[in-house]
Amino acid sequence: MAGQLSATGKAAFTLEAVVAGGLVVEQLVTTLNAAKPWQLALPASGIVGLTGPSGGGKSTLLAALAGQRSCSGVVEFAGRTWQNGRSGIPAHKRDMSLGFQDSRLFSGQTVAQNLALAHRYSRRPLDSGARTQLQADFGIQHLLQSPVEQLSGGEAQRVALLRQLFHNAALQLFDEPLAAVDQALVIRRLLPTLRAFWERHPALVLWTSHNFNEIQLLADRCLWMENAALTGPLRLQDVARRLQFGDFGHTCYSRVEALVVGQQGGMLELSLGGHKLFADRVTGDYARGQSVAFLLESGDISLSLEWPGLSSILNCLPVTLVGRQALDDGRVRLQLRSGTQDFQADISCLSFERLGLHDGGQYFAQFKAGSLAGL
Ligand SMILES: Nc1ncnc2c1ncn2[C@@H]1O[C@H](COP(=O)(O)OP(=O)(O)OP(=O)(O)O)[C@@H](O)[C@H]1O
């Protein structure tokens, strides 16, 4: 169906999909962007990232879409007009939810009461099995009877995100919802859970984050907001390129896609361009033939000139060196290509010289089963 998630979890960003009832934004102007009106067209379902430098206007855009910030222009969603000119329908009449970094749980209530309220006011309530499973996946069952005032910052964020899933709105807006949660938990457990949730319960999701790893694991496209100018949706590779020279830090994660072959010895077996890969510590449920995305950390990859013999490192891909960039800590970041997939590896300058690597050279990239994050 146009605008729905495809079997591979990819959103179809076609004009027909948008016309069929997605989000249409025309000439949207707030006090922040008077000279740069926002235009946007997105399908009715799929996950879209939103990132860009701090202070660029991301939160302002979300607030305007939610009807929580004075603006002019047009906002339509699912064939309904939310904003036209200077007048708009109030937030509670829009089939949407907006989640914030600072949680904003209802004080004086328990976690369970906060969740129950979201369920009660949902236009598409989840059945009790789905709610119980989500509570388990988010690791908050032991907190259900706790007053929200007693939660840690990370716990409160998980509850707030869960509350938004229980509400299950057609348009779900998120503003850095996991910034305070432990990254290992986010990458290994919460993001796979979210992806599986939105596969089963399609919605249009705008996921705002400074953490591009989150966006790479959730979304297929990403909006870029800088100095109040909105660009996109862009391909993830194009956003990654913008971030490389920004405040992304030294750790670099690449998003890689592969097909599920099956399970073996507690591991997930994948195929990338006909080459077998193994992943361990997998938390999601995957079907044979399904396309999955995972992250590879640049520091986890080593290169060799020949196909390695039997080794405890289970994964090896033939790669071509297509580019490189010197880092300021004595290492070099290599841009590697295997089939249609690009990813990056950081090695020392010493190794680079000893191996005599050069652009266009064919090598072998090795990484452990535990290096495939986000599955
Ligand atoms: N209610 C407001 N009134 C006036 N200016 C505001 C208001 N809210 C935000 N701003 C300003 O508008 C600009 C954009 O802020 P916004 O919060 O939308 O950016 P952001 O991209 O979400 O930033 P961050 O990534 O740091 O959260 C900032 O300069 C901010 O100070």
The ligand as an ORCA input file, in Angstrom:
! r2SCAN-3c Opt
* xyz 0 1
  N       9.775     30.062     22.716
  C      10.837     30.619     22.128
  N      10.883     31.944     21.917
  C      11.940     32.513     21.330
  N      13.018     31.845     20.910
  C      13.031     30.529     21.092
  C      11.961     29.831     21.707
  N      12.255     28.521     21.744
  C      13.475     28.412     21.177
  N      13.933     29.603     20.785
  C      15.200     29.867     20.089
  O      15.024     29.382     18.764
  C      16.230     28.777     18.315
  C      15.941     27.339     17.902
  O      15.648     26.590     19.071
  P      15.226     25.068     18.994
  O      15.018     24.619     20.404
  O      14.098     24.937     18.058
  O      16.526     24.417     18.341
  P      16.978     22.879     18.323
  O      17.492     22.618     16.946
  O      15.874     22.012     18.799
  O      18.156     22.891     19.348
  P      18.777     21.699     20.273
  O      19.349     20.720     19.297
  O      19.825     22.404     21.054
  O      17.661     21.149     21.092
  C      17.230     28.903     19.436
  O      18.065     30.001     19.164
  C      16.391     29.127     20.655
  O      17.088     29.894     21.598
*
